[in-house]
Amino acid sequence: MSDTRRRVKVYTLNEDRQWDDRGTGHVSSTFVERLKGISLLVRAESDGSLLLESKISPNTAYQKQQDTLIVWSEAENYDLALSFQEKAGCDEIWEKICQVQGKDPALEITQDPIDESEEERFEEMPETSHLVELPPCELARLEEIADLVTSVLSSPIRREKLALALMSEGYMKKLLQLFQVCEDLDNREGLHHLYEIVRGVLFLNKAALFEVMFSDDCIMDVVGCLEFDPSLVQPKKHREFLTKTAKFKEVIPITDSELRQKIHQTYRVQYIQDIILPTPSVFEENFLSTLTSFIFFNKVEIVSMLQEDEKFLTEVFAQLTDEATEDGKRRELVNFFKEFCAFSQTLQPQNRDAFFKTLANLGILPALEIVMGMDDLQVRAAATDIFSYLVEFSPSMVREFVMQEPQQTDDDVLLINVVIKQMICDSDPELGGAVQLMGLLRTLIDPENMLAPTNKTEKTEFLSFFYKYCMQVLTVPLLASTVDEKNCKDLQEGSTKINPVCPDNFQTAQLLALILELLTFCVEHHTYHIKTYIMNKDLLRRVLVLMNSKHTFLALCALRFMRRIIGQKDEYYNRYIVKGNLFEPVINTLLDNGTRYNLLNSAIIELFEFIKVEDIKSLIAHIIDNYYKALESIEYVQTFKGLKGRYEQEKDRQTLRLNSRYRRDARTLDEDEEMWFNEDEDDDGEAIEKSRPEEEFPESYGKYMEAKKVKESDNKESFPKRTPTGSFKFTFSHSAGAANGTNGANCKPATSPTSAASPNGSPAMSAAPPATTVVKTAMVGLVDYPDDEDEEDEDEEQSPRKRPRLGS
C-alpha cells in the first residue's frame, strides 16, 4: 500500500484567484538529471502519470500553511500548492525543501523575492535579530505598534519576522483584549490604531496568524476592530449583523460540533473578506492570497464532512420530498442544497463526481421536479440554480433520468417540460430566469455532449424523446403569437404596415426571441428531427410573420432562423421555401425598410448574398422569376444584379446542354429524364400543362438554332426573337406554363386556324403588346432547372410575375 503520509492534492491558482484541483497522487523529492537538481515529483495515484515536476530552486519562496499545505510560485502569475493528507508528510517534504535552500525548517516561509540591497543588509545582521522587537502590549503603545505593523508591509523579510514575533507569547490575543478595554472606555484614538494593526496583520498573509485570529474566542473581536475605520465618521455595525441579522439555520440538526464550528468560521471569514476589507489595490492583491486559500480549504472540509454523514443527507431528502413538509421548511431545505452544491465546486473532480452521484442516488432530480413546480419564486430560483449545477456536471445523467420517467398522459409533468414552462412563465420583465433556463435546455439538447462511447444511442433516443414530448411545449408561445395572422390583418387593414403579432409587447418579444434562438440552434445541430418538425408544422411561415414585429431584434431573430435553414443548403428546405413563397415577407421587410442603412437591411442583404455566392440555383431562379422587378432598383449593392447574372449563366448552361442533347438525338428526349419530369410533376400534385409531342422536337431544334444565330449576330439576350414574319420564337418547347400558353393573354394562340402557326412552323404572335410578351416569356420560359422545374411551373401557373406589395 502507498504511504499515506506522501498522499497529496496538487492545486494551481487560476486567473480568478481560485484554486483549481489538478489531481491526487503521491509526492517524492528526487534528483532529476534533466533539471539538474532535487525536484518535487507527484505521480497520479490512478494511473501513475506525472502530475507535477518542479525543481526546488534556491531562489523560490516556499510557504507552509495550516500544517498540511505548501504553497509557492514558479513563474509570474503561476502559483502552486500541495495539500497533504497528513501533517507528517508535509513536515517531511518541508524539511527537504529547507535543506536544499539551507533554511531553518522552523520558518513558515523560506524566503521572499527582495531587492539585492535589502538582502545584503539583512545578511549582515546578527542571528539574535531574527525577530522584530515588539513594544509592550499596552494602551499607550498602540500608536507605536500600528506604525511598526504598517512599516513592515513593504519588506517581505520584515513581514516574516513580524509574523513570528506576533505568534510568540500570545501577543495577538493580548492585542484583542486591549480592544475590549478601548471599546469600554470609548477610546476612539486607540480603536483607530487597533483597526490599522488588525488590517496590517491580515496583510501579513500568514496562515498561522489566521488560525489564532479566526478562532471562536477571537474572531468577533477582530471584526470589532475592523469596525473602527478612521476614514468613517461613524463605525460600522458588523458584529450586530453577524450576531443578530444573520441567522444560522439548521434544516436538520448538526450533531458534529467540529462541523458546526467550521461552518460558522467560514461564513464569518468570508464576510471579512467580501464585506469588511476594502477591495485590494493592484499592489495588495497577493497580500490576501492566504486568506482566499483559508476559505477554500474550509469549504472543501465542510463538503467532505457533510457528504460522509449519510444519515444527515438521507434525512434532508426525506423531508424535501415529503408532501407533509411545510412550504417554509421546504424553502430552507432547497436553499441548503443550493449552498451545498455551490460549496461542492471546491472539490477535486473525483470527489465532485462522487458528490453529485450521491445526490442523484438520493433522488435530487425527482425532488427538483416537485419544487420547480411550486408557486414560491425564491424556491423556484434556488431549484433552478441546483438544476444548473447538475446539468453542468452531467447532462447525460439528467437526460437518462428524463427518459426513464414514467410516461404520464399529461406531458407537462416531465422534468424538461417543467423547465420549459418555468422559462415561458418567467415573471421577470427582463426574463433573467428564462435566459438561464434556455441555456440549460441548450446544453441538454446539444449533440456535442451526447457522444459518450458508453452510450452510443443516447443522441438518437433523447432527440426522438425531446421532439415527441417536449418540442410542442417549447413552441406554444410562438405558434400562439402567429396563429391569428388573418384576424390580426383584418383588424389592421387600414394601417400601412401590417403587424400580425397580436401580443407584441416587449416581454413577449423577448420570450419569442429566446425560443427562436433555441430553434435556430436545433436547425444547426439537429438534422432529421428539426427538418421534419418544420415541414409538418409549416414552422418557417409562422416564424416569418414575426418579420412584421415592431421590435427589430425579434425580426432579426426570425430572419436568422431562415438564414440558418438556407445555410444548410438542403434541397428539401429549398423546395419548401419555394413552394410557400417564403421570401415574400423578407422582401416586403426590405422594401418597407426603405433607404435606411441599419442592421436589418444588412442582414437581409447578407441572406441574398449568401444565396448568390453559394449559387443555390433553385432559390436564385425563384427569386429572379418572382421578385426581380421589385429588387432591380436596389443598386447600392450589386447583390441582386449578381443574382440575375447567376440566373443568366445557368440559362446559358441549360441552352448548351439542350444543344448537346438535340445533337445526340434530335427526335426524342432521354427516356430517364422524361420519366424524371413526369414523376416530379406527379409528386407536386399540380395540374401542369404537358409539353408538346416529341415529334415536334426536331422542328423545335431548327427554330432554336435559328434563334441562336440571331442572338450571336445581334449580341443580345437570348429572349424570344421576332422572326422576319413578325412572330416570336421560343427556345425550347418543353418549358412549362408560359411556353405552352397557360399564362393567359400574354401567350394566347391565335384565334383563327390560319394564324396558329407561321409557314415555317413558328407560333404566331398573339394580340398582346410585343414588349409585354417579351418580358413575361423571357423571365419564365428560357431557364431549365431540373431540380426545381415543378416548383417553377407551379409558381408560373399561379402568377406570371410576383410583385411583393405591388400586386397584393
N, C-alpha and C positions, 0 to 999 in steps of 0.2 A: 504493500500500500504506500502511496506517496506520502511524504512528510507534510502534515497539515500546517506545520509552522511556516513553510515556504509557500503556502497557497495564497495567491493574491488576485485582485482585480486590477486591470490596467485602465486608467481613465486619461482622457485628453480634454483640454478646455477649448470649447468652440468659440466662434466669433461673438456669440451672445453671452459669453461668460458663464456658460453652463457646461457641466461635466458630461462628456459622452463616454459610455462604457465600451471599451474595446475588446473585452473578453476576460475569461478567468483561466488562470494557469498556475505554474509553479516557477518561482524565481530562483536564479542562481547567480553567483558572481564568478566569472571565469575570464582567463586571459584569452583574448581574441586576436589571432595573428593579423587578420586583415585590418583591424582597428588599432593595432599596436598598443594595447593596454588592457587593463582589467575592465570588464564590461558587465552590465546587468543584462541578463537574458531571461525572458519569460516565454515559456512554451505552453501552448494551449493544452488544457487537460483533456479536451475532447479528441483531438487528432494529432497533437504533438507539434503543430505548426508554430512558427516563431511569431509571437505577438509583439515582442519588444527586444531590441538590441541596442543598448545605449552605453557608450563608453563613459566611464567615470572620469570626467575631466577635472583637472586640478583647479580650474577657474570657475566651475559651475557651483552655484549656491543651492545646496540641498537643504530642505527644511523638514523637520519631523513634527507631526501634528497629531494630537489626540492619541498618542501611544501606538497607533496602528496605521499611520499614514506617513508616506514620504513624498514630498512634492518638490518639483524642480522645473526649470525652464531650459530647454535645449536650444532654442533659437528664438528670434523675435516673434512674439505672439504665438508661441507653441509651448504650452505648459503640460506637464505630465504628472501623474500621481499613481502611486502603488498603494492599494488598500489591503492590508494584511488580515488574514483570518485570526491570527494570534499575535499577541504583543511580543512574544519571544522571537518570532520570525522577523518582525520589524526591527527589534533591537539588534539581531544578528546582522542583517543587511546594513543597518545604520552604522554599526561598528566597522564594517568593511569599507563603507564609503569614507568614513572619517579616517580610517587607516591609510587609504590611498591618498587622501588630501592632507594627511598629517594634522588632523584636528582632534580636539577633545570630544569624545562621544557624549559627554555630559551636556554639550551645547545642543540647542534645538535647531540651529542653522549653521552650516559650515562657513559660509561667507556670503557677502553681497557684492554686487558689481559697484566698485567705487573708483574714484579717480586715483591716479598713482600717488599724488602728493599726500592725500589723506591716508593711504595705505602705509606710506613710509613714515608718516607722523605717528601712527598708532603702533608700528613695529618698534619704534624707539622707546615706547612707554614700558615701564617695568611690569612684571607679571602681576604684582599686587593690585594694579589698577584695572583689572578685568571687569570690575563692577563700577557703575556710576554711583557716586555717593549722594544719597537722597537726604534732604533736610528732615528733621524730625516731623512726625505726622501731627502737627498742631494747627490750631486755627490761625495763629499769627503767621505761619509759614506757608499758607495756601497759595499766596501770590508767587512766592519763590518756587514752589513745586510746579505751579502752572507754567511759569516761564521755562523751567527746565524741560518739562514734557514737550512744550511747543518747539523748543530749540533743537531737540534731537531728531525731529521728524525728517530733516533733510539729510541726515547721515545714517546709512544702513547699519554701520557697526555700532554707532552710539544708540540706535534704536534697540539693537540686540542686547547691549549691556544694560540699558534702562529696563528692558523687559525682565532680565534676570534679577535685577535689584528689586523690582516691584513684586516678584513672586517669592522673594525671601521674607521671612519673618511676618507673613500675613499682612504686608503693607497695604494691599488693596482693600482688605476688609476694614482696616483702621481708617482709611480714607472715607469709605462709605458710612462708617459710624459718625465721622465728622459731618457728613451731610445731614444726618438726623439732628445733630446739635444746631447746625446753622439754620435749619428749617424751623426748629422750635424757637430760636431766637430771632427769626425773620431777618437773618443777616444776609442781605441781598448781595453785598460785595463778595462774601465768602461763597455764596451759592453760584455766582457768576464764575468765580475761579474754579469751582468744582466742575462746572459744565465744561470749561476748557480742558481740565485734567482728564475727565472721563472720555471726552471726544478724542483727545490725543492718545489715550491708552488704546481705544478701539482701533485707531490708525496704526498702532504698532503691529497689528496683524498677527498676533500670537495666539495660537490655539490654547495654550496652557492658561493664559490670562482669561480667555473666554470661558473656560471651564469654571473658573472661580466667579467671574462676573455674572454668568448666566445661571448660576446655581439658584435653587429655590430661596436661599437666605439673602441673596444679594441682588437679584435681577430687578426687583421693584425699586430698590434704592438707585440702581443705575438709571432706570427710566426716570426717576425723580430728578436726578442730577441733570439729565438732558432736557428737562422742562424749562430750566432757567437759562435760556439763551440770552446773552447780554444785548443782542440786537432787537429783542422784543420788549415792548412796553409792559405787557403782562405775560406771566408764564403760561405755558400750555397746560392742559389737564389730561395728560396721557395716562397717568395712573388711575384716574377716575374712569376713563374709558375702559381700560383693561379689567378693572375690578367690578364695575357696575354695569356699564353698557354692553360690553362683550360678554356674552353668557356661554359657558361651556355646556353643550347639550350632549348627554349620553343617550343615544337612541336605544341602546342596550347597555346595561351597567357593565363597566370595565372593571374587572376584578384585579387585574395586574397593576400594582401601584407604580412599577417602573414605567409601564406603558403610558399611564396617565401623566406621570411627571414629564415624560419625553414629549407628549402632545402639547402640554402647557408651555414647556420651554420653547418648542419650535414655533408656536404661534407668537409668543412674545418676542423672540429674536427676529422673526420675520417682520413684525411690527416695527421694531427698532430700525431695521434696515430700510424698509419701504416708506415708513411714515416719519419717523423722528429724525433720522440722519438726513442732512441735505444731499441732493444729488452730487456725487463726487465730480470734481473737475477732471479734465483730461490728465492732469498730473497726479491725481489722487486715486485713479481707478484701481490700481494694484494694491492700494492700502487696505482695501476691504475684501480681497480675494479669499482670505481665510474665513471671513465671516460667511461668504457665499458657500464655501465648502462645508462649513459647520452645519448650515441649514440643510444642504443637500444630503449629507450623510445621516442627519437626523431623520429626514423623510424616508430614506431607504430603510432605516431601522424600524420605523413605525409600521411601514407597509409589511415588512417581513414578520414582525411580531403579530400583527393582526391576521395575516394570511395563515400563520401557523396555528392560530386559535380557531380550529374548525367548529367548535361549539358556538363561538360568537357569531361567525358568519352564517351558520345554519339558522340560528335564531333570528337574525336580521332578515333573511329571505323569507322565513316562515311568516313574520309579521307583515312584510311588504306585500305578499300575495294573499294574505288573509282578508276576505271580504269584510270581516267584522272590524278591521283596523280603522280607526278614525282618520278623517282626512288630514287633520293636523299632524298626527303621528306619522302617517304615510309621507307627508311632505318632508318631515325631518329625516326619515329613512332614505328618501331619494336624494336629499342634499348630502347626507352622509356618503352615499355611494359616489356621488359626483366628486366630493373631496378625495375619496379613496382612490378613484380612477386617476384623478389629477396627480396625486402623490405617486401612483404606480409608474408614472413616466420617468421617475428617477431610477427605476430598477434596471439592471442589466438585461439584455434581450432574452436570455434563457429564463430568468426569473419572471420577466414580464409576460412571456408566453405562458408560463405555468400559472401566473396570476389570473389572466383572462380565461384560461381553460377552466380554472376553478370556478370562476363566476358563471361561465357557461354551464358547467355541470350542475351548479346550484340553481339554475333557472333564471338567469338575468334577462334573457330575451322575452320569455312569456311575461315576466314581471313588467318589462318596459311596455309591452303591448297593452297592459292594463293601464299603467299610469299615463301613457301618452294620449289616451283617450279621455282623460279626466278634464274637467272644466277649469281647474286651477291653473292659471297661466304660469305661476312660478314652478309648479310641479312639472308641467309640460316642458318648460325651458330647461330644467335640470335633467329631465329624462332625455331630451334631445342631445344635451352635452354628453351624457353617458353613452347614448347610441353612437355618437360621433367617435368616441374612443374605441368602441367595439368595431365599427366599420373600418377605422384607420388600422386597427390591429389585424383584423382578418375578415375581409369582405366575404371570403368563401364560407366562413363559419356562419355568417348571417344568412347568406344565400341558402346554405344547406338547411338551416332551421326553417326558413320561409317555405321551401319546397316540401318539407316534411309536415307542415301544418295540416291538420285535417281539413279537407275541402268542405267548407260550410255552404249552405245555399246562398248566403249573403257574402259576397266577396269583400265587403267593407271590413270584415274582422281580420283579414290578413294583415300582418305587420307592415308590409310595404304600402298597402292601401291606407293604413292608419297614418303612416308617414306622409303619403301624398295628400290626404285630406287635411292634415295639420298644415301642410305647406299652402294649400289652397285657401284655408280658412284663417290664415295669419292675420291678426287684427292690427298689427303694427303698420302704420302708414308707410313706413319705409321698407316693409317686408324683410326685416333683418333675419327673422327666424326662417322665412321661406327661402331666402338665399342660402342659408346654411343647409337646410334640408335638401334643396336642389343639388348642392354639391355632393351630399351623401348618396342621393339617388344616382347621380352620375358615376360615382365610384362603384356602386353596386352593379350597374349595367355596362361597365367598361370591360370589353373583352380582353384588354391588355392584362388585367389581373385575374383572368379565368384560364390561364394557361398552365396551371399546376399539373405536372406529369402524373400525379397520383390520381387525378380525376379528369380524364380527357373529355368526358361527355358533359362536363359542367356547363360549358358555354351553350351547347345546343339545348340542354334540358332547361337551364334557367331562362334563356331568352324565350323559349316556347312558353314557359310558365308566365313570364312577365307580359308578353303580348296577349296571352289568353285571358289573364285575370286582372292585370293592372293597367294596361295601356288605355283602356276605355275610361278608367277613373282619372288618369292624368289629363286626358284631352277634353274632359267635360266642360271646363270653362271656355276653352277655345271653340268648341262646337256650339256651345250655348250663345256665345257672343256673335256668331256669324250665321246662325240658323235662320234668323228672321230678316235676311238681307232684303227680300222683296218688300216686306212690310215697312222696313225702315226707309226704303227708297220711296215707297208710296207716301210716307209721312213727310219726306223732304223733297217732294217732287218739284216744289217751287224754288229750291235752293240751287245755286250754281255749282256747288261741289257736294256730291252725294257722300254721306258718311254713314255707312251701313253698320258700324259697330254701335249697337244700341246702348250698352253701358260703357261709354268711352271716357270714364273718369281716370284720373292718374293712377290710383291704386290698382284698378282692373288692368290698365295698360301695363303696369309693371309686372303683374302676375302673368299676363299673357306673354310678355317678353321672356320671362323665366321659362315658361313651358316651351316656347319656340326655341329657346337656346338648347333645351334638353332634346327636343325633336331633331334639331339640326345636328346635334351630337350623334343621335341614332342614325341619321342618314349617312353620316360619315363613317360610322364604325359598325353598324349592322347592315347587312345587305338584303337578304331574302325577307326577313321578318318585317322590316320597316317598309320595304317596297310593296309587299302585299297589303299592309295596313293602309298605306297612302292610296293605292289603287281602289281598295274596297270602300274606303270612306270618302273618296274624292277629296282628300285632305288638302292638297295644294290649292284647289279652287277656294276652299274655305279660308285657308291662310291668307291668300291674296286679297280677300275682302279687307283685311287689315291695312292694305296699302292706302286706304282712304282715311285712316285714323288721323285725328288732329295732332297726335303725339308722333313726332317724326321718328323717335327711337323705336317705336313699335313698327312703323312702316319699314324701317331698316331691318328689323328682325325678320319680318315677313319676306323681304327681298333676299336676305341672307339664306333663309330656308330654301328658296327657289334656286339661289346660286349654288348651294351645296348639291342639290338634286342634279342640276345641269352639269356640275363639276364631276359627277360620277361617269359622265359620257356613256350612259346606259341607254340603248335604243328603246327599251321598254318605257323608260321615263320620257324619252323624246316623243314617242308616239302619243303617250298620254297628254303631254303638253300641247302637241299639235292638234289633236282631236278636240281638246277642250278650249282651243283658242286662248290659252292661259297667259299669253304675252299681252293681251289687251289691257288688263288692269295696270301692268307695269308701264306700258307705253302711254296710257292715259295719265299716269302719275308724272311721267317725264314731261309730257306736254303741259300739264297743269302747273308744273314747277316753273315753266317759262324760262326766262333767261337767268334765273338765279343760279349762281355758282356755289353750290353747297354740297354737303356730304351725300345727300340723297341723289343729287344729279350725278356725282362722280361714281357712286355705287351702281347706278343703273347703266351708265356708260361702260363701266368695267364689265358688267354682265355681258353686254353685246360684244365688247372687245374680246372677251374670252371665247365666245362662240366663233368669232372671226378667226382668231389665232389658232384655235384647235380645229377649225374647219369642220364644224359639225353640220354636215350637208343638209340633213333633214330639217334642222331648225333654221338654217340660212334660207332654204327655199321657202319655208313657211313665212318667215319674216318679210322677205322681199315680195312674195306673191300677195301678201295681205296688208302690209303696213308701210311699204316703202314710200308711197306718196305722202304719208303723214310725217315721215322721218327725213325725206330727202332735203328739206330746207335746213336741217341742222348741219351747219358747215364749220362750227368752231372746233369740231374734232372730225377726223377722217374715218371714224368707225363705220358709219353707215354707207359711205361710199365704198369702203373696203369690203363690206358685206355684199354690196352689189357687184363689186369686182369678182369676188369669190363665186357668186352666183353665175356670172357670165363665163368664168373659167370652166365651171362644171358643165355649163351648157355646151361649151365648145368641145369638151371631152366627150360628152354624150353624142354630139354630132359626129365626131371622128369614130366613135365606137359603132354608130349606126352605119357609117360609111363602110367600115370594115366588114360589118355583118352582111350588108347588102352585096358586097363583092363575093363573099363566100357562098351566099345562097340568095339570089335576087327574088326568089319566088315565095319563100316561106320563112317564118320566124323559127328560131330554135325551139324545139318541142319542150325542152325543160323550162326555158324562160316563159313560154306561153303558159305552161302549167303553173309556174310560179305566179304569173299575173292573175290567172283565174283564181287560184287558191287565195291570193291576197285579197282580191275583190270579194270573194265569198266570206272570208274571215271578217271583213269590215261590216258585212251585212248591209251595205249601201247599194241603192239602185243606181249603178253606174252604167252609162251608155257604152255598149260594146263597140269595139273597134271595127273598122271596115273589113270586108272579107280579104283573106290572104291574097286572092287573085289580083287585088289592086296594088300590091306592093311593088311589083316591077315597074308599073306606071309611076307610082309614088317616087321610086328611086330616081327615075328620069327627071321628075319635077325637082327633086332635091338637088341633083347635080346642076340643073339649070339655075336654081336659086343660089347655089354656091358660087357659080361663075359671076352672077350679078353682084354678089357680096364682094368678091375679090376685086372686081373692076371698080366698084363704087367706094370700096373701103369703108363700108357702113356696117352697123349691127345686123346680124342675120335674123331680122324680124321678117314677117311675111312681106313679100315683094310684089309690087304691081307689075303684071306682065304686059307685053305690048298690046294685048287685047283689052286691058283695063281691069282684069280680075286680079285677085290676091292668091298667092301660093302659100301653102302650109308645109312646113319642112318634113313632118312625118305624121302619118295618119293615125297611128295608134295612141297618141296622147289623148287622155280622157277629157271629157267635159267640153271645153271650148272648141277643140278641134273637130268635134262631131256635132256641133250646132246645138249643144244643150244649154247654152247660156243666153238664150232669148234673142233679142233684136239684133245684138251685135254680130251674130254669126248665122243668121237665119238663111236657109236655102232660098233660092229664087222661087217665086210663086208659079211661074209658067214652066211647062215642061222643057221648053227650048232653052231656058236660062239656067237649067240645073247644072250644066257643065259647059265649058267652052269647047270649041272644036278640038283643042289639044288636050282635053281631059282635066283642065284646072277648074276648081269651083268658081262659079260666077260670083261677082261682087254683090253683096247684099245692099239693101237700101239704106243701111245705117251710114252715118258720116264716115268717110275713109279714115280720118285721124283717129276717131274713137276706136274704130275697128283695129287699127294697127296697134295701139297701145294695149287694148284689152287682150288681144290674141297673143301679142308678144310676151306679155308677163306670165301667161299661163301655158301656152302650148309648146314652147320650144325647149323645155328642160325636162329631162327624164331622170328622176332619182329613183332607182329601182327599189331602194329600201323603204321608200315612203310614198310611192305613187298613189296608193289607196287613200292616204290622208289628204294628199293634194287634190285628188278627184273629188273627195267629199267636200272640201272647202270650196272648190271651184263651182260645184253644183249649187252650193248654198248661196254664194255671193261672188259675183265676178271680181269684186275688189273690196277688201276690208279697209274701212276708213275709221279708225278709232275716233270717237267723239263726233266725227262729222256725220256718219251715217246712222248713228244710234239715236 
